[in-house]
Amino acid sequence: MEKIRSLSKFEYGALKEIGNIGVGNSAASLSRLVNSIVYTRVLDTKFGLIEDILKTAGFSEFPVLGTLMRIKEDLTGYILVFFPENSAKNLCMSLSGEKGKEDLTDPINLSLIEEVSHILAGTYVTSLEKFLKLNLSISVPFATYDMSGAIFNSAVTEMGCTTDFALMLDTEFLIKEKKINGNILTLFDPESLDCLLKRINSMINQDP
């Protein structure tokens, strides 16, 4: 696979639309979880080399609460859901209803973040599955509080360094009047990325 790659306007638009649908569909499940109306939206979609994507995100030198899940079946790779520290604390308080319980290493908070991340990743993967007519599933989530680069590198190591590129969705949630930002990063192995883009381009009968 070539080291330098970019998305066509059509590919970029399709991936952004799939992200919008997936994140949008997560609102109903999150609303039931927090017993309140939840508003969600995708602020931006980015695609680039893995060594650049965290710098682009703007939080590569700060700790995050990150959740790792493996993508299985027709495509293989990993999904990482990152919440910056302040957003993670606001999210945990919104979910637990307990003010002052902000320890992001607390097992209860990690469990809450895992549940939210699994919902986000699940609705996103379901959108990919339906939009591109694929059979996909995700593994049980694992959350940890660490530097984003360390979490990201763990996923790359698990994949055996077989991927060069990452797709990132910048997301925003409004839960109980608290604004929460998060990032959904998808890392596909080269064959899966090629398959994904071929499926997208087949809709207009053009080669990626």
C-alpha positions as CSV (number, residue, x, y, z in Angstrom):
1,M,0.0,0.0,0.0
2,E,1.3,3.4,-0.9
3,K,2.7,5.6,1.9
4,I,1.0,8.8,0.7
5,R,-2.8,8.5,0.2
6,S,-5.7,10.9,0.1
7,L,-9.4,10.5,-0.1
8,S,-11.4,11.7,-3.1
9,K,-14.2,14.2,-2.5
10,F,-16.8,11.4,-2.9
11,E,-15.0,9.1,-0.5
12,Y,-14.6,11.8,2.1
13,G,-18.2,12.8,1.8
14,A,-19.4,9.2,2.1
15,L,-17.3,8.5,5.2
16,K,-18.5,11.7,6.9
17,E,-22.1,10.9,6.1
18,I,-21.7,7.4,7.6
19,G,-20.1,9.0,10.7
20,N,-23.0,11.5,11.0
21,I,-25.6,8.7,10.8
22,G,-23.7,6.5,13.3
23,V,-23.1,9.2,15.8
24,G,-26.7,10.5,15.3
25,N,-28.1,7.1,15.9
26,S,-26.2,6.8,19.2
27,A,-28.3,9.7,20.7
28,A,-31.3,7.5,21.5
29,S,-29.2,4.9,23.3
30,L,-27.3,7.5,25.2
31,S,-30.6,9.3,26.2
32,R,-31.8,6.1,27.8
33,L,-28.5,5.6,29.6
34,V,-28.6,9.1,31.2
35,N,-32.4,9.5,31.3
36,S,-32.1,12.8,29.5
37,I,-32.2,14.2,25.9
38,V,-28.8,13.9,24.3
39,Y,-27.7,15.8,21.2
40,T,-24.9,14.5,19.1
41,R,-23.1,15.7,16.0
42,V,-19.9,15.2,14.0
43,L,-17.8,18.4,13.9
44,D,-15.2,17.1,11.4
45,T,-13.8,14.1,9.7
46,K,-10.1,13.7,9.3
47,F,-8.0,11.0,7.4
48,G,-4.2,10.8,7.5
49,L,-1.1,9.0,8.5
50,I,-1.2,7.5,11.9
51,E,1.9,9.5,13.0
52,D,0.1,12.8,12.2
53,I,-3.5,12.1,13.2
54,L,-3.0,12.7,17.0
55,K,-1.2,16.0,16.3
56,T,-4.1,17.0,14.1
57,A,-6.5,16.2,17.0
58,G,-4.7,18.6,19.2
59,F,-4.4,16.5,22.4
60,S,-1.5,14.3,21.7
61,E,0.4,15.5,24.8
62,F,-2.5,15.3,27.2
63,P,-4.1,12.4,29.1
64,V,-7.4,11.0,27.9
65,L,-9.8,8.3,28.8
66,G,-9.6,6.0,25.9
67,T,-11.5,2.8,25.0
68,L,-10.2,0.2,22.6
69,M,-12.3,-2.2,20.5
70,R,-11.5,-4.6,17.7
71,I,-13.4,-4.7,14.4
72,K,-14.1,-8.2,13.1
73,E,-15.6,-10.1,10.2
74,D,-15.5,-8.5,6.7
75,L,-13.1,-5.7,7.8
76,T,-10.4,-6.0,10.4
77,G,-8.9,-3.2,12.5
78,Y,-9.5,-1.3,15.7
79,I,-11.8,1.5,16.9
80,L,-10.6,3.9,19.6
81,V,-12.9,6.3,21.4
82,F,-11.0,9.2,23.2
83,F,-12.5,11.6,25.7
84,P,-10.2,14.5,26.8
85,E,-9.9,14.7,30.6
86,N,-12.4,17.5,31.2
87,S,-15.0,15.9,28.9
88,A,-14.5,12.5,30.5
89,K,-15.1,13.9,34.0
90,N,-18.3,15.7,32.8
91,L,-19.5,12.5,31.1
92,C,-18.9,10.4,34.2
93,M,-20.7,12.9,36.4
94,S,-23.6,13.1,33.9
95,L,-23.9,9.3,33.9
96,S,-23.4,8.6,37.6
97,G,-25.2,11.8,38.9
98,E,-22.6,12.0,41.6
99,K,-20.7,15.4,41.8
100,G,-17.1,15.3,42.8
101,K,-16.6,11.7,41.7
102,E,-14.0,12.6,39.1
103,D,-11.3,9.9,39.5
104,L,-11.0,8.6,36.0
105,T,-9.1,5.5,37.2
106,D,-12.1,4.5,39.3
107,P,-13.5,1.1,38.0
108,I,-17.0,2.5,38.0
109,N,-16.1,5.4,35.8
110,L,-14.1,3.2,33.5
111,S,-17.1,0.9,33.2
112,L,-19.3,3.9,32.4
113,I,-17.0,5.1,29.7
114,E,-16.7,1.6,28.2
115,E,-20.5,1.5,27.9
116,V,-20.7,4.9,26.2
117,S,-17.8,4.1,23.9
118,H,-19.4,0.7,23.0
119,I,-22.6,2.5,22.0
120,L,-20.7,5.0,19.9
121,A,-18.6,2.4,18.2
122,G,-21.5,0.0,17.8
123,T,-23.8,2.5,16.0
124,Y,-20.9,3.7,13.8
125,V,-20.0,0.1,12.8
126,T,-23.7,-0.6,12.2
127,S,-23.9,2.4,9.8
128,L,-20.8,1.1,7.9
129,E,-22.4,-2.3,7.8
130,K,-25.7,-1.1,6.4
131,F,-24.3,1.5,4.1
132,L,-21.8,-0.7,2.5
133,K,-23.6,-4.1,2.9
134,L,-20.9,-5.7,5.0
135,N,-20.9,-8.1,8.0
136,L,-19.1,-6.4,10.9
137,S,-18.9,-6.7,14.7
138,I,-16.8,-5.2,17.5
139,S,-15.2,-6.8,20.5
140,V,-15.8,-6.2,24.2
141,P,-14.5,-2.6,25.1
142,F,-11.4,-2.0,27.2
143,A,-11.0,1.5,28.8
144,T,-7.9,3.0,30.3
145,Y,-6.7,6.4,31.5
146,D,-3.4,7.3,29.8
147,M,-1.7,9.5,27.3
148,S,-3.5,9.4,24.0
149,G,-0.3,8.5,22.2
150,A,0.3,5.5,24.4
151,I,-3.2,4.2,23.9
152,F,-2.9,4.8,20.1
153,N,0.4,3.0,19.9
154,S,-1.0,0.0,21.8
155,A,-3.6,-0.4,19.1
156,V,-0.9,-0.1,16.3
157,T,1.2,-2.7,18.1
158,E,-1.8,-5.1,18.4
159,M,-2.2,-4.8,14.7
160,G,1.4,-5.7,14.1
161,C,2.1,-2.3,12.5
162,T,0.1,-3.3,9.4
163,T,-1.7,0.0,9.0
164,D,-0.5,3.4,7.9
165,F,-3.7,5.4,8.0
166,A,-6.4,6.4,10.5
167,L,-9.8,7.9,10.1
168,M,-11.0,10.3,12.9
169,L,-14.4,11.7,13.6
170,D,-14.4,14.8,15.9
171,T,-17.7,14.5,17.8
172,E,-19.7,16.7,20.2
173,F,-22.4,15.7,22.7
174,L,-24.7,17.9,24.8
175,I,-25.8,15.9,27.9
176,K,-27.7,17.7,30.7
177,E,-26.4,21.1,29.4
178,K,-22.8,19.9,29.5
179,K,-20.8,20.0,26.3
180,I,-18.7,16.9,25.8
181,N,-16.1,16.4,23.1
182,G,-14.8,13.0,21.9
183,N,-12.9,11.5,19.1
184,I,-13.7,8.2,17.3
185,L,-10.6,6.8,15.5
186,T,-10.7,3.9,13.1
187,L,-7.6,2.0,12.1
188,F,-8.1,-0.6,9.3
189,D,-5.5,-2.9,8.0
190,P,-4.5,-2.1,4.3
191,E,-6.7,-4.8,2.8
192,S,-9.7,-3.7,4.8
193,L,-9.2,0.0,3.9
194,D,-9.0,-0.9,0.2
195,C,-12.2,-3.0,0.5
196,L,-13.9,-0.1,2.3
197,L,-13.0,2.4,-0.3
198,K,-13.9,0.1,-3.2
199,R,-17.3,-0.5,-1.7
200,I,-17.8,3.3,-1.4
201,N,-16.7,3.9,-5.0
202,S,-18.7,1.0,-6.4
203,M,-21.8,3.2,-5.7
204,I,-20.7,5.5,-8.5
205,N,-18.8,2.9,-10.5
206,Q,-15.4,4.5,-10.1
207,D,-12.2,2.9,-8.9
208,P,-10.5,4.3,-5.7
